[in-house]
Amino acid sequence: MSEFIGQHYTKRVKQLMRALGETAYERELGRALQQLDAEFAEWRGARLSPVELTEKIHTFHDKTARELYKWYWMGSLDGALAVAIRTNVVTEDEVDPEMRAALERFITPD
């Protein structure tokens, strides 16, 4: 379970943050999988050897997927969401106003 830097969040905001965290995580993981899929296409086109593809898969599993998981589910979820909002992983339309207000100090730091 992820942590919250600000323990002052209401139960509703925490629930909203967890749900939006799932969305952001799935999107980022999906983007990473698209890149891995491109590596498979390179292999199918004989532009990448089986050994090279295996290395790509290993890197995806041990680095990319693991880092994303840790970022969203083992670290500071409010911090991860602030970055996801700033980088448009999730759109402003998807961010509940109450949650946006609670995260404002992380989204637009001084």
NURODREN-442860 format. One record per residue: residue number from 1; residue in one letter; x, y, z of N, C-alpha, C in turn. Coordinates in nm, 4 decimals. Each point is the difference from the previous one (the first is absolute). Example, Ala and Ser with C-alpha at 12.3 -4.5 7.8 and 13.67 -1.06 7.14 Angstrom:
REM residues 2
sedo = 1 | nunu = A | n.x = 1.3190 | n.y = -0.5690 | n.z = 0.7800 | ca.x = -0.0890 | ca.y = 0.1190 | ca.z = 0.0000 | c.x = 0.0900 | c.y = 0.1200 | c.z = 0.0000
sedo = 2 | nunu = S | n.x = -0.0350 | n.y = 0.1050 | n.z = -0.0720 | ca.x = 0.0820 | ca.y = 0.1190 | ca.z = 0.0060 | c.x = -0.0770 | c.y = 0.1090 | c.z = 0.0730
END
This chain:
REM residues 110
sedo = 1 | nunu = M | n.x = 0.0850 | n.y = -0.1171 | n.z = 0.0000 | ca.x = -0.0850 | ca.y = 0.1171 | ca.z = 0.0000 | c.x = 0.0895 | c.y = 0.1233 | c.z = 0.0000
sedo = 2 | nunu = S | n.x = -0.0360 | n.y = 0.0946 | n.z = -0.0784 | ca.x = 0.0782 | ca.y = 0.1225 | ca.z = -0.0092 | c.x = -0.0201 | c.y = 0.0877 | c.z = 0.1226
sedo = 3 | nunu = E | n.x = 0.0930 | n.y = 0.0903 | n.z = 0.0161 | ca.x = -0.0064 | ca.y = 0.0946 | ca.z = 0.1111 | c.x = -0.0540 | c.y = 0.1325 | c.z = -0.0504
sedo = 4 | nunu = F | n.x = -0.0409 | n.y = 0.0826 | n.z = 0.0917 | ca.x = -0.0403 | ca.y = 0.1360 | ca.z = -0.0315 | c.x = 0.0914 | c.y = 0.0929 | c.z = 0.0764
sedo = 5 | nunu = I | n.x = 0.0585 | n.y = 0.0955 | n.z = -0.0698 | ca.x = 0.0844 | ca.y = 0.0976 | ca.z = 0.0675 | c.x = -0.0858 | c.y = 0.0783 | c.z = 0.0984
sedo = 6 | nunu = G | n.x = -0.1140 | n.y = 0.0440 | n.z = -0.0467 | ca.x = -0.0907 | ca.y = 0.0767 | ca.z = 0.0854 | c.x = -0.1025 | c.y = -0.0928 | c.z = 0.0601
sedo = 7 | nunu = Q | n.x = 0.0132 | n.y = -0.0294 | n.z = 0.1253 | ca.x = -0.0930 | ca.y = -0.0921 | ca.z = 0.0650 | c.x = -0.1335 | c.y = 0.0668 | c.z = 0.0324
sedo = 8 | nunu = H | n.x = -0.0149 | n.y = 0.1240 | n.z = -0.0370 | ca.x = -0.1202 | ca.y = 0.0759 | ca.z = 0.0326 | c.x = -0.1126 | c.y = -0.0200 | c.z = -0.1021
sedo = 9 | nunu = Y | n.x = 0.0187 | n.y = -0.0836 | n.z = -0.0990 | ca.x = -0.1022 | ca.y = -0.0179 | ca.z = -0.1031 | c.x = -0.1245 | c.y = -0.0665 | c.z = 0.0573
sedo = 10 | nunu = T | n.x = -0.1147 | n.y = 0.0414 | n.z = -0.0527 | ca.x = -0.1249 | ca.y = -0.0648 | ca.z = 0.0413 | c.x = -0.0057 | c.y = -0.1397 | c.z = -0.0598
sedo = 11 | nunu = K | n.x = -0.0861 | n.y = -0.0804 | n.z = 0.0553 | ca.x = -0.0170 | ca.y = -0.1363 | ca.z = -0.0505 | c.x = -0.0398 | c.y = 0.0032 | c.z = -0.1475
sedo = 12 | nunu = R | n.x = -0.0886 | n.y = 0.0910 | n.z = -0.0358 | ca.x = -0.0457 | ca.y = 0.0123 | ca.z = -0.1387 | c.x = 0.1172 | c.y = 0.0339 | c.z = -0.0929
sedo = 13 | nunu = V | n.x = 0.0830 | n.y = 0.0952 | n.z = 0.0410 | ca.x = 0.1144 | ca.y = 0.0393 | ca.z = -0.0833 | c.x = 0.0971 | c.y = -0.1167 | c.z = -0.0145
sedo = 14 | nunu = K | n.x = 0.0240 | n.y = -0.0727 | n.z = 0.1076 | ca.x = 0.0887 | ca.y = -0.1165 | ca.z = -0.0085 | c.x = -0.0543 | c.y = -0.1028 | c.z = -0.0978
sedo = 15 | nunu = Q | n.x = -0.1314 | n.y = -0.0236 | n.z = 0.0031 | ca.x = -0.0609 | ca.y = -0.0948 | ca.z = -0.0937 | c.x = 0.0145 | c.y = 0.0488 | c.z = -0.1434
sedo = 16 | nunu = L | n.x = -0.0246 | n.y = 0.1288 | n.z = -0.0215 | ca.x = 0.0147 | ca.y = 0.0576 | ca.z = -0.1333 | c.x = 0.1448 | c.y = -0.0105 | c.z = -0.0475
sedo = 17 | nunu = M | n.x = 0.0933 | n.y = 0.0247 | n.z = 0.0896 | ca.x = 0.1406 | ca.y = -0.0075 | ca.z = -0.0355 | c.x = 0.0404 | c.y = -0.1423 | c.z = -0.0377
sedo = 18 | nunu = R | n.x = -0.0483 | n.y = -0.0966 | n.z = 0.0739 | ca.x = 0.0335 | ca.y = -0.1392 | ca.z = -0.0327 | c.x = -0.0574 | c.y = -0.0388 | c.z = -0.1369
sedo = 19 | nunu = A | n.x = -0.1228 | n.y = 0.0423 | n.z = -0.0267 | ca.x = -0.0619 | ca.y = -0.0315 | ca.z = -0.1297 | c.x = 0.0750 | c.y = 0.0685 | c.z = -0.1145
sedo = 20 | nunu = L | n.x = 0.0345 | n.y = 0.1263 | n.z = 0.0174 | ca.x = 0.0741 | ca.y = 0.0699 | ca.z = -0.1046 | c.x = 0.1417 | c.y = -0.0550 | c.z = -0.0117
sedo = 21 | nunu = G | n.x = 0.0558 | n.y = -0.0441 | n.z = 0.1114 | ca.x = 0.1310 | ca.y = -0.0649 | ca.z = -0.0032 | c.x = -0.0026 | c.y = -0.1261 | c.z = -0.0852
sedo = 22 | nunu = E | n.x = -0.1056 | n.y = -0.0784 | n.z = 0.0118 | ca.x = -0.0150 | ca.y = -0.1195 | ca.z = -0.0846 | c.x = -0.0037 | c.y = 0.0382 | c.z = -0.1472
sedo = 23 | nunu = T | n.x = -0.0767 | n.y = 0.1035 | n.z = -0.0309 | ca.x = -0.0111 | ca.y = 0.0460 | ca.z = -0.1388 | c.x = 0.1359 | c.y = 0.0439 | c.z = -0.0529
sedo = 24 | nunu = A | n.x = 0.0699 | n.y = 0.0817 | n.z = 0.0763 | ca.x = 0.1307 | ca.y = 0.0504 | ca.z = -0.0426 | c.x = 0.0994 | c.y = -0.1145 | c.z = -0.0154
sedo = 25 | nunu = Y | n.x = 0.0023 | n.y = -0.0914 | n.z = 0.0953 | ca.x = 0.0896 | ca.y = -0.1159 | ca.z = -0.0051 | c.x = -0.0270 | c.y = -0.0830 | c.z = -0.1250
sedo = 26 | nunu = E | n.x = -0.1265 | n.y = -0.0293 | n.z = -0.0258 | ca.x = -0.0343 | ca.y = -0.0800 | ca.z = -0.1177 | c.x = 0.0397 | c.y = 0.0701 | c.z = -0.1288
sedo = 27 | nunu = R | n.x = -0.0178 | n.y = 0.1299 | n.z = -0.0065 | ca.x = 0.0393 | ca.y = 0.0737 | ca.z = -0.1202 | c.x = 0.1506 | c.y = -0.0038 | c.z = -0.0211
sedo = 28 | nunu = E | n.x = 0.0739 | n.y = 0.0246 | n.z = 0.1053 | ca.x = 0.1454 | ca.y = -0.0012 | ca.z = -0.0139 | c.x = 0.0507 | c.y = -0.1405 | c.z = -0.0308
sedo = 29 | nunu = L | n.x = -0.0588 | n.y = -0.0993 | n.z = 0.0623 | ca.x = 0.0380 | ca.y = -0.1378 | ca.z = -0.0290 | c.x = -0.0356 | c.y = -0.0357 | c.z = -0.1438
sedo = 30 | nunu = G | n.x = -0.1162 | n.y = 0.0464 | n.z = -0.0463 | ca.x = -0.0407 | ca.y = -0.0239 | ca.z = -0.1386 | c.x = 0.0970 | c.y = 0.0618 | c.z = -0.0995
sedo = 31 | nunu = R | n.x = 0.0459 | n.y = 0.1199 | n.z = 0.0288 | ca.x = 0.0990 | ca.y = 0.0648 | ca.z = -0.0878 | c.x = 0.1295 | c.y = -0.0804 | c.z = -0.0041
sedo = 32 | nunu = A | n.x = 0.0411 | n.y = -0.0471 | n.z = 0.1157 | ca.x = 0.1220 | ca.y = -0.0802 | ca.z = 0.0064 | c.x = -0.0184 | c.y = -0.1318 | c.z = -0.0753
sedo = 33 | nunu = L | n.x = -0.1169 | n.y = -0.0592 | n.z = 0.0096 | ca.x = -0.0275 | ca.y = -0.1242 | ca.z = -0.0731 | c.x = -0.0046 | c.y = 0.0229 | c.z = -0.1504
sedo = 34 | nunu = Q | n.x = -0.0452 | n.y = 0.1170 | n.z = -0.0424 | ca.x = 0.0023 | ca.y = 0.0314 | ca.z = -0.1432 | c.x = 0.1433 | c.y = 0.0008 | c.z = -0.0518
sedo = 35 | nunu = Q | n.x = 0.0909 | n.y = 0.0538 | n.z = 0.0788 | ca.x = 0.1407 | ca.y = -0.0008 | ca.z = -0.0384 | c.x = 0.0525 | c.y = -0.1432 | c.z = -0.0067
sedo = 36 | nunu = L | n.x = -0.0369 | n.y = -0.0811 | n.z = 0.0979 | ca.x = 0.0418 | ca.y = -0.1404 | ca.z = -0.0023 | c.x = -0.0597 | c.y = -0.0708 | c.z = -0.1207
sedo = 37 | nunu = D | n.x = -0.1236 | n.y = 0.0319 | n.z = -0.0344 | ca.x = -0.0635 | ca.y = -0.0578 | ca.z = -0.1184 | c.x = 0.0774 | c.y = 0.0367 | c.z = -0.1269
sedo = 38 | nunu = A | n.x = 0.0515 | n.y = 0.1221 | n.z = -0.0040 | ca.x = 0.0815 | ca.y = 0.0414 | ca.z = -0.1148 | c.x = 0.1269 | c.y = -0.0839 | c.z = -0.0082
sedo = 39 | nunu = E | n.x = 0.0550 | n.y = -0.0366 | n.z = 0.1145 | ca.x = 0.1183 | ca.y = -0.0872 | ca.z = 0.0016 | c.x = -0.0362 | c.y = -0.1385 | c.z = -0.0548
sedo = 40 | nunu = F | n.x = -0.1180 | n.y = -0.0504 | n.z = 0.0337 | ca.x = -0.0456 | ca.y = -0.1269 | ca.z = -0.0564 | c.x = -0.0140 | c.y = 0.0105 | c.z = -0.1517
sedo = 41 | nunu = A | n.x = -0.0500 | n.y = 0.1126 | n.z = -0.0478 | ca.x = -0.0126 | ca.y = 0.0201 | ca.z = -0.1450 | c.x = 0.1375 | c.y = -0.0024 | c.z = -0.0657
sedo = 42 | nunu = E | n.x = 0.0981 | n.y = 0.0612 | n.z = 0.0658 | ca.x = 0.1376 | ca.y = -0.0040 | ca.z = -0.0516 | c.x = 0.0497 | c.y = -0.1440 | c.z = -0.0079
sedo = 43 | nunu = W | n.x = -0.0304 | n.y = -0.0781 | n.z = 0.1001 | ca.x = 0.0403 | ca.y = -0.1406 | ca.z = 0.0019 | c.x = -0.0718 | c.y = -0.0788 | c.z = -0.1108
sedo = 44 | nunu = R | n.x = -0.1321 | n.y = 0.0233 | n.z = -0.0134 | ca.x = -0.0747 | ca.y = -0.0695 | ca.z = -0.1060 | c.x = 0.0517 | c.y = 0.0378 | c.z = -0.1381
sedo = 45 | nunu = G | n.x = 0.0496 | n.y = 0.1209 | n.z = -0.0152 | ca.x = 0.0556 | ca.y = 0.0450 | ca.z = -0.1274 | c.x = 0.1468 | c.y = -0.0361 | c.z = -0.0164
sedo = 46 | nunu = A | n.x = 0.0518 | n.y = -0.0809 | n.z = 0.0891 | ca.x = 0.1392 | ca.y = -0.0474 | ca.z = -0.0036 | c.x = 0.1003 | c.y = 0.1151 | c.z = 0.0132
sedo = 47 | nunu = R | n.x = -0.0419 | n.y = 0.1079 | n.z = 0.0618 | ca.x = 0.0911 | ca.y = 0.1118 | ca.z = 0.0243 | c.x = 0.0535 | c.y = -0.0012 | c.z = 0.1433
sedo = 48 | nunu = L | n.x = -0.0455 | n.y = -0.0976 | n.z = 0.0754 | ca.x = 0.0428 | ca.y = -0.0175 | ca.z = 0.1382 | c.x = 0.0130 | c.y = -0.1494 | c.z = 0.0244
sedo = 49 | nunu = S | n.x = 0.1091 | n.y = -0.0412 | n.z = 0.0591 | ca.x = 0.0197 | ca.y = -0.1434 | ca.z = 0.0245 | c.x = -0.0832 | c.y = -0.0449 | c.z = 0.1201
sedo = 50 | nunu = P | n.x = -0.0219 | n.y = -0.1303 | n.z = 0.0129 | ca.x = -0.0710 | ca.y = -0.0503 | ca.z = 0.1176 | c.x = 0.0697 | c.y = 0.0384 | c.z = 0.1305
sedo = 51 | nunu = V | n.x = 0.1319 | n.y = -0.0002 | n.z = -0.0010 | ca.x = 0.0747 | ca.y = 0.0373 | ca.z = 0.1204 | c.x = -0.0238 | c.y = 0.1474 | c.z = 0.0327
sedo = 52 | nunu = E | n.x = 0.0030 | n.y = 0.0860 | n.z = -0.1005 | ca.x = -0.0249 | ca.y = 0.1428 | ca.z = 0.0222 | c.x = -0.1416 | c.y = 0.0242 | c.z = 0.0511
sedo = 53 | nunu = L | n.x = -0.0975 | n.y = -0.0715 | n.z = -0.0574 | ca.x = -0.1379 | ca.y = 0.0146 | ca.z = 0.0455 | c.x = -0.0134 | c.y = -0.0453 | c.z = 0.1451
sedo = 54 | nunu = T | n.x = 0.0651 | n.y = -0.1098 | n.z = 0.0328 | ca.x = -0.0042 | ca.y = -0.0491 | ca.z = 0.1376 | c.x = 0.0573 | c.y = 0.1040 | c.z = 0.0958
sedo = 55 | nunu = E | n.x = 0.1064 | n.y = 0.0680 | n.z = -0.0414 | ca.x = 0.0571 | ca.y = 0.1061 | ca.z = 0.0831 | c.x = -0.0994 | c.y = 0.1145 | c.z = 0.0168
sedo = 56 | nunu = K | n.x = -0.0722 | n.y = 0.0340 | n.z = -0.1071 | ca.x = -0.1017 | ca.y = 0.1068 | ca.z = 0.0081 | c.x = -0.1115 | c.y = -0.0389 | c.z = 0.0972
sedo = 57 | nunu = I | n.x = -0.0436 | n.y = -0.1245 | n.z = -0.0078 | ca.x = -0.1048 | ca.y = -0.0499 | ca.z = 0.0896 | c.x = 0.0489 | c.y = 0.0052 | c.z = 0.1447
sedo = 58 | nunu = H | n.x = 0.1226 | n.y = -0.0451 | n.z = 0.0205 | ca.x = 0.0580 | ca.y = 0.0003 | ca.z = 0.1343 | c.x = 0.0073 | c.y = 0.1429 | c.z = 0.0548
sedo = 59 | nunu = T | n.x = 0.0455 | n.y = 0.0929 | n.z = -0.0813 | ca.x = 0.0084 | ca.y = 0.1397 | ca.z = 0.0418 | c.x = -0.1384 | c.y = 0.0552 | c.z = 0.0316
sedo = 60 | nunu = F | n.x = -0.0977 | n.y = -0.0324 | n.z = -0.0840 | ca.x = -0.1365 | ca.y = 0.0452 | ca.z = 0.0255 | c.x = -0.0486 | c.y = -0.0502 | c.z = 0.1354
sedo = 61 | nunu = H | n.x = 0.0189 | n.y = -0.1275 | n.z = 0.0237 | ca.x = -0.0497 | ca.y = -0.0606 | ca.z = 0.1229 | c.x = 0.0736 | c.y = 0.0520 | c.z = 0.1232
sedo = 62 | nunu = D | n.x = 0.1325 | n.y = -0.0010 | n.z = -0.0072 | ca.x = 0.0793 | ca.y = 0.0330 | ca.z = 0.1181 | c.x = 0.0193 | c.y = 0.1495 | c.z = 0.0229
sedo = 63 | nunu = K | n.x = -0.0198 | n.y = 0.0798 | n.z = -0.1017 | ca.x = 0.0205 | ca.y = 0.1431 | ca.z = 0.0184 | c.x = -0.1292 | c.y = 0.0783 | c.z = -0.0214
sedo = 64 | nunu = T | n.x = -0.0486 | n.y = 0.0032 | n.z = -0.1217 | ca.x = -0.1132 | ca.y = 0.0859 | ca.z = -0.0352 | c.x = -0.1246 | c.y = -0.0314 | c.z = 0.0815
sedo = 65 | nunu = A | n.x = -0.0464 | n.y = -0.1240 | n.z = -0.0071 | ca.x = -0.1236 | ca.y = -0.0369 | ca.z = 0.0707 | c.x = 0.0175 | c.y = 0.0126 | c.z = 0.1506
sedo = 66 | nunu = R | n.x = 0.1143 | n.y = -0.0406 | n.z = 0.0492 | ca.x = 0.0252 | ca.y = 0.0071 | ca.z = 0.1444 | c.x = 0.0042 | c.y = 0.1448 | c.z = 0.0483
sedo = 67 | nunu = E | n.x = 0.0657 | n.y = 0.0864 | n.z = -0.0743 | ca.x = 0.0075 | ca.y = 0.1417 | ca.z = 0.0389 | c.x = -0.1383 | c.y = 0.0651 | c.z = -0.0006
sedo = 68 | nunu = L | n.x = -0.0798 | n.y = -0.0296 | n.z = -0.1006 | ca.x = -0.1353 | ca.y = 0.0551 | ca.z = -0.0032 | c.x = -0.0819 | c.y = -0.0486 | c.z = 0.1186
sedo = 69 | nunu = Y | n.x = 0.0119 | n.y = -0.1285 | n.z = 0.0298 | ca.x = -0.0737 | ca.y = -0.0539 | ca.z = 0.1137 | c.x = 0.0426 | c.y = 0.0693 | c.z = 0.1291
sedo = 70 | nunu = K | n.x = 0.1305 | n.y = 0.0106 | n.z = 0.0196 | ca.x = 0.0484 | ca.y = 0.0650 | ca.z = 0.1214 | c.x = -0.0430 | c.y = 0.1461 | c.z = 0.0061
sedo = 71 | nunu = W | n.x = 0.0022 | n.y = 0.0681 | n.z = -0.1142 | ca.x = -0.0355 | ca.y = 0.1417 | ca.z = -0.0062 | c.x = -0.1437 | c.y = 0.0230 | c.z = 0.0455
sedo = 72 | nunu = Y | n.x = -0.0911 | n.y = -0.0849 | n.z = -0.0504 | ca.x = -0.1419 | ca.y = 0.0212 | ca.z = 0.0310 | c.x = -0.0475 | c.y = -0.0715 | c.z = 0.1257
sedo = 73 | nunu = W | n.x = 0.0584 | n.y = -0.1127 | n.z = 0.0383 | ca.x = -0.0595 | ca.y = -0.0797 | ca.z = 0.1065 | c.x = 0.0878 | c.y = -0.0184 | c.z = 0.1221
sedo = 74 | nunu = M | n.x = 0.1257 | n.y = 0.0422 | n.z = -0.0062 | ca.x = 0.0846 | ca.y = -0.0162 | ca.z = 0.1177 | c.x = 0.0557 | c.y = 0.1340 | c.z = 0.0488
sedo = 75 | nunu = G | n.x = -0.0175 | n.y = 0.1017 | n.z = -0.0790 | ca.x = 0.0521 | ca.y = 0.1310 | ca.z = 0.0365 | c.x = -0.1121 | c.y = 0.0927 | c.z = 0.0422
sedo = 76 | nunu = S | n.x = 0.0224 | n.y = 0.1254 | n.z = -0.0254 | ca.x = -0.0952 | ca.y = 0.1036 | ca.z = 0.0342 | c.x = -0.1025 | c.y = 0.0151 | c.z = -0.1126
sedo = 77 | nunu = L | n.x = -0.1205 | n.y = -0.0471 | n.z = 0.0222 | ca.x = -0.1010 | ca.y = 0.0066 | ca.z = -0.1054 | c.x = -0.0363 | c.y = 0.1442 | c.z = -0.0331
sedo = 78 | nunu = D | n.x = -0.0059 | n.y = 0.0865 | n.z = 0.0988 | ca.x = -0.0332 | ca.y = 0.1386 | ca.z = -0.0312 | c.x = 0.1092 | c.y = 0.0629 | c.z = -0.0865
sedo = 79 | nunu = G | n.x = 0.1245 | n.y = -0.0312 | n.z = 0.0279 | ca.x = 0.1090 | ca.y = 0.0501 | ca.z = -0.0826 | c.x = -0.0049 | c.y = -0.0569 | c.z = -0.1405
sedo = 80 | nunu = A | n.x = -0.0277 | n.y = -0.1294 | n.z = -0.0117 | ca.x = -0.0098 | ca.y = -0.0643 | ca.z = -0.1316 | c.x = -0.1154 | c.y = 0.0597 | c.z = -0.0798
sedo = 81 | nunu = L | n.x = -0.1118 | n.y = 0.0241 | n.z = 0.0657 | ca.x = -0.1142 | ca.y = 0.0586 | ca.z = -0.0698 | c.x = 0.0277 | c.y = 0.1430 | c.z = -0.0435
sedo = 82 | nunu = A | n.x = 0.0696 | n.y = 0.0744 | n.z = 0.0820 | ca.x = 0.0340 | ca.y = 0.1376 | ca.z = -0.0377 | c.x = 0.0830 | c.y = -0.0007 | c.z = -0.1284
sedo = 83 | nunu = V | n.x = 0.0953 | n.y = -0.0906 | n.z = -0.0090 | ca.x = 0.0817 | ca.y = -0.0117 | ca.z = -0.1214 | c.x = -0.0870 | c.y = -0.0452 | c.z = -0.1170
sedo = 84 | nunu = A | n.x = -0.0885 | n.y = -0.0960 | n.z = 0.0232 | ca.x = -0.0880 | ca.y = -0.0487 | ca.z = -0.1070 | c.x = -0.0895 | c.y = 0.1113 | c.z = -0.0527
sedo = 85 | nunu = I | n.x = -0.0430 | n.y = 0.0881 | n.z = 0.0877 | ca.x = -0.0834 | ca.y = 0.1133 | ca.z = -0.0420 | c.x = 0.0846 | c.y = 0.1004 | c.z = -0.0773
sedo = 86 | nunu = R | n.x = 0.1175 | n.y = 0.0336 | n.z = 0.0539 | ca.x = 0.0881 | ca.y = 0.0971 | ca.z = -0.0670 | c.x = 0.0450 | c.y = -0.0475 | c.z = -0.1372
sedo = 87 | nunu = T | n.x = 0.0170 | n.y = -0.1303 | n.z = -0.0168 | ca.x = 0.0492 | ca.y = -0.0544 | ca.z = -0.1272 | c.x = -0.1122 | c.y = -0.0511 | c.z = -0.0898
sedo = 88 | nunu = N | n.x = -0.1226 | n.y = 0.0270 | n.z = 0.0375 | ca.x = -0.1182 | ca.y = -0.0370 | ca.z = -0.0795 | c.x = -0.0185 | c.y = -0.1495 | c.z = -0.0195
sedo = 89 | nunu = V | n.x = 0.0484 | n.y = -0.0793 | n.z = 0.0933 | ca.x = -0.0328 | ca.y = -0.1429 | ca.z = -0.0015 | c.x = -0.1494 | c.y = -0.0136 | c.z = 0.0270
sedo = 90 | nunu = V | n.x = -0.0488 | n.y = 0.0836 | n.z = 0.0897 | ca.x = -0.1440 | ca.y = 0.0149 | ca.z = 0.0214 | c.x = -0.0344 | c.y = 0.1441 | c.z = -0.0335
sedo = 91 | nunu = T | n.x = -0.1189 | n.y = 0.0213 | n.z = -0.0496 | ca.x = -0.0404 | ca.y = 0.1342 | ca.z = -0.0398 | c.x = -0.0654 | c.y = 0.0734 | c.z = 0.1167
sedo = 92 | nunu = E | n.x = -0.0018 | n.y = 0.1296 | n.z = -0.0100 | ca.x = -0.0651 | ca.y = 0.0816 | ca.z = 0.1038 | c.x = -0.1476 | c.y = -0.0385 | c.z = 0.0153
sedo = 93 | nunu = D | n.x = -0.0641 | n.y = -0.0397 | n.z = -0.1099 | ca.x = -0.1410 | ca.y = -0.0407 | ca.z = 0.0062 | c.x = -0.0207 | c.y = -0.1237 | c.z = 0.0873
sedo = 94 | nunu = E | n.x = 0.1039 | n.y = -0.0811 | n.z = 0.0149 | ca.x = -0.0110 | ca.y = -0.1225 | ca.z = 0.0787 | c.x = 0.0281 | c.y = 0.0233 | c.z = 0.1488
sedo = 95 | nunu = V | n.x = 0.0457 | n.y = 0.1188 | n.z = 0.0328 | ca.x = 0.0394 | ca.y = 0.0292 | ca.z = 0.1372 | c.x = -0.1159 | c.y = 0.0681 | c.z = 0.0726
sedo = 96 | nunu = D | n.x = -0.0518 | n.y = -0.0656 | n.z = 0.0991 | ca.x = -0.1080 | ca.y = 0.0559 | ca.z = 0.0814 | c.x = 0.0489 | c.y = 0.1312 | c.z = 0.0624
sedo = 97 | nunu = P | n.x = -0.0843 | n.y = 0.1030 | n.z = 0.0005 | ca.x = 0.0416 | ca.y = 0.1305 | ca.z = 0.0549 | c.x = 0.0493 | c.y = -0.0069 | c.z = 0.1447
sedo = 98 | nunu = E | n.x = -0.0648 | n.y = -0.0802 | n.z = 0.0836 | ca.x = 0.0431 | ca.y = -0.0118 | ca.z = 0.1392 | c.x = 0.1391 | c.y = -0.0629 | c.z = 0.0088
sedo = 99 | nunu = M | n.x = 0.0239 | n.y = -0.1006 | n.z = -0.0824 | ca.x = 0.1314 | ca.y = -0.0629 | ca.z = -0.0019 | c.x = 0.1037 | c.y = 0.0959 | c.z = -0.0568
sedo = 100 | nunu = R | n.x = -0.0366 | n.y = 0.0745 | n.z = -0.1034 | ca.x = 0.0911 | ca.y = 0.0984 | ca.z = -0.0608 | c.x = 0.0422 | c.y = 0.1028 | c.z = 0.1034
sedo = 101 | nunu = A | n.x = -0.0951 | n.y = 0.0473 | n.z = 0.0762 | ca.x = 0.0307 | ca.y = 0.0988 | ca.z = 0.1047 | c.x = 0.0944 | c.y = -0.0598 | c.z = 0.1045
sedo = 102 | nunu = A | n.x = -0.0219 | n.y = -0.1255 | n.z = 0.0367 | ca.x = 0.0843 | ca.y = -0.0654 | ca.z = 0.1000 | c.x = 0.1423 | c.y = -0.0214 | c.z = -0.0506
sedo = 103 | nunu = L | n.x = 0.0151 | n.y = -0.0174 | n.z = -0.1305 | ca.x = 0.1310 | ca.y = -0.0258 | ca.z = -0.0592 | c.x = 0.0688 | c.y = 0.1247 | c.z = -0.0534
sedo = 104 | nunu = E | n.x = -0.0669 | n.y = 0.1128 | n.z = 0.0079 | ca.x = 0.0500 | ca.y = 0.1221 | ca.z = -0.0630 | c.x = 0.1453 | c.y = 0.0319 | c.z = 0.0355
sedo = 105 | nunu = R | n.x = 0.0371 | n.y = -0.0172 | n.z = 0.1245 | ca.x = 0.1375 | ca.y = 0.0348 | ca.z = 0.0399 | c.x = 0.1035 | c.y = -0.0899 | c.z = -0.0649
sedo = 106 | nunu = F | n.x = -0.0405 | n.y = -0.1189 | n.z = -0.0441 | ca.x = 0.0923 | ca.y = -0.0903 | ca.z = -0.0688 | c.x = -0.0019 | c.y = 0.0231 | c.z = -0.1506
sedo = 107 | nunu = I | n.x = -0.1159 | n.y = 0.0407 | n.z = -0.0510 | ca.x = -0.0151 | ca.y = 0.0207 | ca.z = -0.1445 | c.x = 0.0729 | c.y = 0.1260 | c.z = -0.0441
sedo = 108 | nunu = T | n.x = -0.0174 | n.y = 0.1070 | n.z = 0.0766 | ca.x = 0.0659 | ca.y = 0.1268 | ca.z = -0.0335 | c.x = 0.0858 | c.y = 0.0446 | c.z = 0.1184
sedo = 109 | nunu = P | n.x = 0.1149 | n.y = -0.0672 | n.z = 0.0185 | ca.x = 0.0844 | ca.y = 0.0371 | ca.z = 0.1139 | c.x = 0.0585 | c.y = 0.1396 | c.z = -0.0179
sedo = 110 | nunu = D | n.x = 0.0345 | n.y = 0.0617 | n.z = 0.1116 | ca.x = 0.0563 | ca.y = 0.1359 | ca.z = -0.0014 | c.x = 0.1279 | c.y = 0.0083 | c.z = -0.0784
END
